[in-house]
Amino acid sequence: MKNSTLLIVGVGVPSELTEGLAKAGCEVQRSDSPLAAAIALVRGDVDLVLMVGPQDESWNDFTDAAFATGKLVSVESLIAIPAALASGVGSNGNGNGNGNGHANGHADSEDHAEAGMMISEVVELVQRRASTQHDVQDYIYTKVGNKLRKVSLDDILFIEVEGKYSALQVRDRKYNVKASLKDLLHKLPSDRFVRVSRNFVVNLNQIQHIDTFQYTVKVGDLEIPISRTYKEELMRHINLI
């Protein structure tokens, strides 16, 4: 979990958990404000979000966003077990901290973990997620109504500014997202997506040609103007022979 920044959301989080995560190499942040947490998420200031316990409705949009970006780790509740007893409890699989919880010594395999996890299990779960967090992904999720739609990066032709939001042009349809081009560039691989103007980001793999006289780039059926400000950035990604 080296160099990973974890944002913890929830009340009643024991100091043993934050200390255990810190010892595992995680920079721990806390937030009790949905707005502050959302800003940190959008800016890319956090690698993972650990949500402990149920949250009220004010956290719904943030939870959806954290889940859509693959950064959400959710734990319904914790079993409060003294550290000195944790190893003994985990060895037989029958120990409990309140007469009801059960521990098996291993983190749950799902991102949304079962209720009653030991602190050591949560640390292990976060470590496992953090170790794969920076793996290259070939898709993203965007919210469409009540559904999270999976979108392949290869299918994105370009991204365009539309008012206060952005629009992903995906083959023959468009997805509107509540994020700026700058925010989206932080989430997309820089070797595949590049900004060519104030209003457009293009998928380098979808470029058909670049007109160096008219300063345009053709993606799909659209000739997109290239701003002189971003021309050098575009050409830096082009393998010219």
C-alpha angles and dihedrals in degrees: 000000000000115000092000119143115211125196113205118205122187143066127264094030106164120236088233089069096050090044091050092050092048091051088051089060101263126137103224125211128179131208135179093177121085090204095051090045091050092050091052090049095049093047090053092240092137132053097196139013119216110198113193117196129346118314129209124255093272088074096052098097092045092049091051091050094048091049093047091053091049093242100112123109111177127195119183096203144338133237110230104222124160111250091237090061099039096089093050093048093049092051098065100031093225105087122115138182100212106021093266110056122092128200130199099183093246133093116251112262093229125079088230097060127208120263119270103037122171117241090244089054092052091050090050091048093050091046091053093049093046092051090060099033094097096047112124112261125198096207145043134201125236127187115247111177106306094340134083105225118209112226124190113226090223090060095056109099098181143328121237134192112246112181110296091345140055132242126217110212103211113181104290099353141055132227120201115213132187097237138092124245089251092055092047092050089058089058099042126075108267092215091062106034125050134174114241100175142357090276105034141063116182134202105241091211091058098052112119098183143339119226105210091185099050092032095232136128122209117223117169107324095331130096104211119200117238116221115224087230091063100033095096091049090053095046091049087067095048119098098217119188 
